[in-house]
Amino acid sequence: MVQKILNKIIGAKYIAIARTWVPNMVAWGTVGGVALIHFTDWRLVLDYVPYIRGKFKSDE
């Protein structure tokens, strides 16, 4: 049902092109997310990971 609607709006050719790009976009999105965490405050993000949370005890 959804594909019929998309075929009318976008066209089968562009849907086929988008399907080939999805894995590439997922990979680059993952790389971008990891880079964002790496270059920002990674410790703030890793405080929510249960196993790693105990490694960063504050010195207060």
N, CA, C and O atoms as CSV, one atom per row, in Angstrom:
chain,resi,resn,atom,element,x,y,z
A,1,MET,N,N,0.824,-1.190,0.000
A,1,MET,CA,C,0.000,0.000,0.000
A,1,MET,C,C,0.874,1.262,0.000
A,1,MET,O,O,0.670,2.179,-0.795
A,2,VAL,N,N,1.846,1.280,0.910
A,2,VAL,CA,C,2.724,2.447,0.991
A,2,VAL,C,C,3.555,2.579,-0.276
A,2,VAL,O,O,3.796,3.685,-0.761
A,3,GLN,N,N,3.991,1.442,-0.808
A,3,GLN,CA,C,4.820,1.493,-2.008
A,3,GLN,C,C,4.040,2.030,-3.207
A,3,GLN,O,O,4.604,2.724,-4.053
A,4,LYS,N,N,2.758,1.716,-3.282
A,4,LYS,CA,C,1.943,2.241,-4.375
A,4,LYS,C,C,1.826,3.757,-4.286
A,4,LYS,O,O,1.874,4.457,-5.298
A,5,ILE,N,N,1.672,4.248,-3.076
A,5,ILE,CA,C,1.575,5.698,-2.882
A,5,ILE,C,C,2.904,6.367,-3.238
A,5,ILE,O,O,2.932,7.400,-3.905
A,6,LEU,N,N,4.005,5.761,-2.782
A,6,LEU,CA,C,5.324,6.331,-3.099
A,6,LEU,C,C,5.609,6.274,-4.594
A,6,LEU,O,O,6.218,7.191,-5.145
A,7,ASN,N,N,5.171,5.198,-5.256
A,7,ASN,CA,C,5.366,5.118,-6.711
A,7,ASN,C,C,4.638,6.239,-7.425
A,7,ASN,O,O,5.145,6.776,-8.410
A,8,LYS,N,N,3.456,6.602,-6.946
A,8,LYS,CA,C,2.718,7.695,-7.574
A,8,LYS,C,C,3.382,9.034,-7.323
A,8,LYS,O,O,3.457,9.869,-8.224
A,9,ILE,N,N,3.868,9.249,-6.099
A,9,ILE,CA,C,4.436,10.547,-5.727
A,9,ILE,C,C,5.862,10.699,-6.244
A,9,ILE,O,O,6.186,11.679,-6.915
A,10,ILE,N,N,6.705,9.730,-5.929
A,10,ILE,CA,C,8.134,9.854,-6.232
A,10,ILE,C,C,8.496,9.175,-7.551
A,10,ILE,O,O,9.168,9.766,-8.396
A,11,GLY,N,N,8.061,7.969,-7.715
A,11,GLY,CA,C,8.403,7.207,-8.908
A,11,GLY,C,C,9.266,6.023,-8.562
A,11,GLY,O,O,10.070,6.087,-7.633
A,12,ALA,N,N,9.110,4.940,-9.298
A,12,ALA,CA,C,9.830,3.700,-9.021
A,12,ALA,C,C,11.335,3.859,-9.199
A,12,ALA,O,O,12.120,3.244,-8.477
A,13,LYS,N,N,11.733,4.680,-10.154
A,13,LYS,CA,C,13.165,4.867,-10.420
A,13,LYS,C,C,13.873,5.457,-9.204
A,13,LYS,O,O,14.945,4.990,-8.818
A,14,TYR,N,N,13.277,6.477,-8.606
A,14,TYR,CA,C,13.918,7.133,-7.473
A,14,TYR,C,C,13.841,6.295,-6.204
A,14,TYR,O,O,14.707,6.406,-5.337
A,15,ILE,N,N,12.822,5.465,-6.087
A,15,ILE,CA,C,12.751,4.543,-4.953
A,15,ILE,C,C,13.867,3.511,-5.051
A,15,ILE,O,O,14.481,3.170,-4.040
A,16,ALA,N,N,14.135,3.012,-6.246
A,16,ALA,CA,C,15.217,2.047,-6.450
A,16,ALA,C,C,16.574,2.682,-6.150
A,16,ALA,O,O,17.446,2.043,-5.561
A,17,ILE,N,N,16.748,3.918,-6.549
A,17,ILE,CA,C,18.011,4.617,-6.260
A,17,ILE,C,C,18.174,4.814,-4.752
A,17,ILE,O,O,19.266,4.628,-4.214
A,18,ALA,N,N,17.105,5.186,-4.084
A,18,ALA,CA,C,17.174,5.396,-2.630
A,18,ALA,C,C,17.495,4.102,-1.895
A,18,ALA,O,O,18.228,4.115,-0.907
A,19,ARG,N,N,16.952,2.987,-2.369
A,19,ARG,CA,C,17.240,1.697,-1.723
A,19,ARG,C,C,18.713,1.335,-1.804
A,19,ARG,O,O,19.250,0.726,-0.879
A,20,THR,N,N,19.370,1.697,-2.887
A,20,THR,CA,C,20.796,1.377,-3.000
A,20,THR,C,C,21.640,2.270,-2.096
A,20,THR,O,O,22.743,1.889,-1.707
A,21,TRP,N,N,21.132,3.457,-1.760
A,21,TRP,CA,C,21.890,4.387,-0.931
A,21,TRP,C,C,21.682,4.185,0.564
A,21,TRP,O,O,22.465,4.701,1.362
A,22,VAL,N,N,20.656,3.453,0.963
A,22,VAL,CA,C,20.346,3.307,2.395
A,22,VAL,C,C,21.511,2.717,3.190
A,22,VAL,O,O,21.852,3.282,4.228
A,23,PRO,N,N,22.145,1.611,2.768
A,23,PRO,CA,C,23.271,1.095,3.563
A,23,PRO,C,C,24.419,2.096,3.704
A,23,PRO,O,O,25.047,2.195,4.759
A,24,ASN,N,N,24.679,2.830,2.634
A,24,ASN,CA,C,25.737,3.831,2.667
A,24,ASN,C,C,25.400,4.950,3.647
A,24,ASN,O,O,26.261,5.401,4.402
A,25,MET,N,N,24.150,5.395,3.634
A,25,MET,CA,C,23.737,6.460,4.548
A,25,MET,C,C,23.781,5.987,6.002
A,25,MET,O,O,24.145,6.755,6.892
A,26,VAL,N,N,23.413,4.733,6.244
A,26,VAL,CA,C,23.471,4.192,7.609
A,26,VAL,C,C,24.921,4.139,8.085
A,26,VAL,O,O,25.216,4.499,9.224
A,27,ALA,N,N,25.815,3.695,7.225
A,27,ALA,CA,C,27.230,3.607,7.605
A,27,ALA,C,C,27.799,4.989,7.927
A,27,ALA,O,O,28.456,5.162,8.954
A,28,TRP,N,N,27.552,5.973,7.060
A,28,TRP,CA,C,28.074,7.316,7.306
A,28,TRP,C,C,27.411,7.963,8.512
A,28,TRP,O,O,28.051,8.736,9.225
A,29,GLY,N,N,26.157,7.664,8.748
A,29,GLY,CA,C,25.484,8.175,9.940
A,29,GLY,C,C,26.100,7.620,11.210
A,29,GLY,O,O,26.256,8.338,12.197
A,30,THR,N,N,26.451,6.340,11.183
A,30,THR,CA,C,27.106,5.723,12.330
A,30,THR,C,C,28.488,6.329,12.560
A,30,THR,O,O,28.859,6.629,13.695
A,31,VAL,N,N,29.234,6.505,11.496
A,31,VAL,CA,C,30.560,7.127,11.610
A,31,VAL,C,C,30.432,8.546,12.151
A,31,VAL,O,O,31.217,8.959,13.005
A,32,GLY,N,N,29.461,9.285,11.666
A,32,GLY,CA,C,29.251,10.651,12.152
A,32,GLY,C,C,28.854,10.682,13.617
A,32,GLY,O,O,29.305,11.552,14.361
A,33,GLY,N,N,28.014,9.744,14.043
A,33,GLY,CA,C,27.624,9.685,15.453
A,33,GLY,C,C,28.794,9.365,16.358
A,33,GLY,O,O,28.954,9.978,17.414
A,34,VAL,N,N,29.616,8.406,15.950
A,34,VAL,CA,C,30.804,8.064,16.742
A,34,VAL,C,C,31.779,9.235,16.771
A,34,VAL,O,O,32.371,9.510,17.815
A,35,ALA,N,N,31.960,9.924,15.658
A,35,ALA,CA,C,32.856,11.086,15.625
A,35,ALA,C,C,32.328,12.209,16.512
A,35,ALA,O,O,33.104,12.885,17.187
A,36,LEU,N,N,31.023,12.407,16.513
A,36,LEU,CA,C,30.434,13.434,17.369
A,36,LEU,C,C,30.691,13.131,18.839
A,36,LEU,O,O,31.064,14.023,19.601
A,37,ILE,N,N,30.496,11.888,19.236
A,37,ILE,CA,C,30.755,11.506,20.622
A,37,ILE,C,C,32.240,11.627,20.937
A,37,ILE,O,O,32.608,12.055,22.031
A,38,HIS,N,N,33.096,11.251,19.987
A,38,HIS,CA,C,34.541,11.296,20.223
A,38,HIS,C,C,35.045,12.729,20.414
A,38,HIS,O,O,35.863,12.983,21.298
A,39,PHE,N,N,34.573,13.647,19.611
A,39,PHE,CA,C,35.084,15.008,19.660
A,39,PHE,C,C,34.337,15.919,20.631
A,39,PHE,O,O,34.722,17.074,20.819
A,40,THR,N,N,33.285,15.414,21.241
A,40,THR,CA,C,32.585,16.189,22.258
A,40,THR,C,C,32.841,15.541,23.611
A,40,THR,O,O,33.828,14.827,23.787
A,41,ASP,N,N,31.972,15.786,24.544
A,41,ASP,CA,C,32.167,15.270,25.895
A,41,ASP,C,C,31.767,13.806,25.954
A,41,ASP,O,O,30.651,13.476,26.354
A,42,TRP,N,N,32.688,12.918,25.551
A,42,TRP,CA,C,32.398,11.488,25.477
A,42,TRP,C,C,32.104,10.897,26.842
A,42,TRP,O,O,31.370,9.915,26.946
A,43,ARG,N,N,32.660,11.475,27.876
A,43,ARG,CA,C,32.449,10.942,29.216
A,43,ARG,C,C,31.002,11.139,29.661
A,43,ARG,O,O,30.450,10.296,30.369
A,44,LEU,N,N,30.395,12.231,29.256
A,44,LEU,CA,C,28.993,12.483,29.555
A,44,LEU,C,C,28.097,11.427,28.915
A,44,LEU,O,O,27.130,10.971,29.524
A,45,VAL,N,N,28.426,11.044,27.686
A,45,VAL,CA,C,27.645,10.022,26.988
A,45,VAL,C,C,27.869,8.656,27.623
A,45,VAL,O,O,26.918,7.902,27.825
A,46,LEU,N,N,29.118,8.335,27.938
A,46,LEU,CA,C,29.428,7.008,28.482
A,46,LEU,C,C,28.955,6.832,29.924
A,46,LEU,O,O,28.951,5.708,30.426
A,47,ASP,N,N,28.563,7.891,30.596
A,47,ASP,CA,C,28.002,7.746,31.936
A,47,ASP,C,C,26.679,6.989,31.919
A,47,ASP,O,O,26.252,6.471,32.952
A,48,TYR,N,N,26.027,6.917,30.767
A,48,TYR,CA,C,24.766,6.198,30.651
A,48,TYR,C,C,24.951,4.724,30.290
A,48,TYR,O,O,23.981,3.966,30.298
A,49,VAL,N,N,26.178,4.304,29.974
A,49,VAL,CA,C,26.457,2.899,29.673
A,49,VAL,C,C,26.759,2.207,31.000
A,49,VAL,O,O,27.725,2.568,31.671
A,50,PRO,N,N,25.952,1.219,31.391
A,50,PRO,CA,C,26.079,0.644,32.741
A,50,PRO,C,C,27.457,0.073,33.059
A,50,PRO,O,O,27.956,0.297,34.162
A,51,TYR,N,N,28.088,-0.646,32.151
A,51,TYR,CA,C,29.370,-1.287,32.452
A,51,TYR,C,C,30.488,-0.268,32.635
A,51,TYR,O,O,31.370,-0.447,33.475
A,52,ILE,N,N,30.446,0.794,31.851
A,52,ILE,CA,C,31.529,1.783,31.865
A,52,ILE,C,C,31.315,2.824,32.959
A,52,ILE,O,O,32.272,3.479,33.372
A,53,ARG,N,N,30.100,2.990,33.430
A,53,ARG,CA,C,29.782,4.034,34.399
A,53,ARG,C,C,30.659,3.953,35.659
A,53,ARG,O,O,31.051,4.985,36.205
A,54,GLY,N,N,30.964,2.744,36.118
A,54,GLY,CA,C,31.741,2.594,37.345
A,54,GLY,C,C,33.211,2.944,37.183
A,54,GLY,O,O,33.892,3.175,38.182
A,55,LYS,N,N,33.715,2.990,35.980
A,55,LYS,CA,C,35.138,3.283,35.749
A,55,LYS,C,C,35.470,4.751,35.970
A,55,LYS,O,O,36.627,5.083,36.228
A,56,PHE,N,N,34.485,5.637,35.875
A,56,PHE,CA,C,34.726,7.069,35.956
A,56,PHE,C,C,34.142,7.635,37.243
A,56,PHE,O,O,33.209,8.438,37.199
A,57,LYS,N,N,34.666,7.237,38.358
A,57,LYS,CA,C,34.226,7.781,39.636
A,57,LYS,C,C,34.771,9.194,39.779
A,57,LYS,O,O,35.923,9.459,39.435
A,58,SER,N,N,33.953,10.091,40.281
A,58,SER,CA,C,34.443,11.461,40.454
A,58,SER,C,C,35.311,11.543,41.709
A,58,SER,O,O,35.122,10.778,42.655
A,59,ASP,N,N,36.241,12.456,41.710
A,59,ASP,CA,C,37.202,12.578,42.798
A,59,ASP,C,C,36.682,13.445,43.931
A,59,ASP,O,O,37.451,13.801,44.824
A,60,GLU,N,N,35.422,13.791,43.923
A,60,GLU,CA,C,34.873,14.696,44.941
A,60,GLU,C,C,34.778,14.021,46.293
A,60,GLU,O,O,34.338,14.639,47.262
